[in-house]
Amino acid sequence: MKTLHEQISEVIEREPVAVFMKGTPQQIMCGNSLRALQALHAAGAPITAVDILPDPRIRQELSAISGWPTIPQVFVKGELVGGADITEELYESGELRSKLDSALGAEREPVVKVVELELA
């Protein structure tokens, strides 16, 4: 079984848009996670969500990897975009869509999926 660090790194590196959030897109447990998701949806992003709530080690490991203390954390093609405020600001300025277009192409499927990490 892969370590938590390896699993988190893999999601960040492999998924076009990864959102580490409180809850899931189907059951959002935090207003900031909701705001980040809404901005990503509005920009037409494919979203891969990871719920950090099942185990406090997920958040600790994520923050160790990203250097970012708060949740949610949004990554596009392995690059940390930021949290809810930054994601919203980028959406409002049009930069989020531009970033997604250049990273993923304008023809993208706005699918939503959830990845569950294996906890030992």
N, C-alpha and C positions, 0 to 999 in steps of 0.2 A: 504494500500500500504506500502511496506517495505521502510525503509529509504535507502538513497544512500549507507551509511556505511554497512547496512545489505546486500544489493544487491552485493556490491563489495566483501565483506567477503564470501558470499555464492559462488560466481564464483571461488574465490581463493581456497576455501575448497572442492568444489564438482567436479571441472573440473580437469582431469588428468594433463593437461598442459594449463595454462592460460597465455595469452599475452595481456597486456594492451598497446596499441599502438596508434599512430597517423594514423587514417584511418582504413581500413579493409584489409584483405589479397587480396581482389579483387581490392581495390583502396588505395594503400599505399601512405601516405602523408608525409613520412619522411624517409630519407636514413638509419637512425639507426634502425627504425622499420623493414625496408626491410632486413637489415643485420641479425637481430635477427631471423626473419622468415626463411631466407635462411638456417641458421645454424640448426634450428629446423626441417625444411623439410629434410635436408640432413641426419639428425640423425633419421629420420623416426618417428617424434613425431606427435601424434594427437594434433591439435591446436584448442583452443577455444580463439578467439580474441574478445577484447572489445575496441571499438574506444573511446578514451578519448576526442576527439575534440568537440562533440556536446555541452558540458557544462564545464566551467572551474572548477566547483565543483567536477567533477569526479576525475580530477588530484589531487586536494587538498585532497580529502578524501582518495584516493589511497595512496598518500605519507604519510598521517597520519597513515594509517594502516601498511604500509610496512616499514616506516622509510627511504625510498629510494627516492631521489628527482627527478631523471630523468626518461624519457620515452624513449624507452619501458621498461616495467618490465615483466620479465618472472618468472612464478611460476610453479614448478613441485610438484604435490601432496601437495599443500598448502605451500610449502617452497619457499621463494624467492631465485631464482638463481642469478638474477642481470639484467643488461641491455645488450645492443648489444655487447659491447667489451667482457664482461665476457662470454656471451653465445657463441660467436665466438671462444674465447680461449678454452672453454670447448669442443667445437666441434672438433677443430683442434687437441687437445691432446687426443681425444677419450673418455674423461670423460663424455661428454654430453650423448653419446649413453649408456655408462655404467650406468649412473644415471637413464636414462629412462628405461633401461632393468631391473634394480633392483626395481624401483618404480612401473613400469607398466607391466613388463614382456616383453620378447623378441618378442612374438607374439602380435603385436598391429596394429591396423588399423590406418594409417596416415590420418585420416579424418580432415577436416578443417570446423569449424563452427564459426559463429559470434553471440555474445550475445549482445542485446541492453538493456541498463539499462533504467528503467522507471524514467523519470525526472518529479518532481512535479512542 
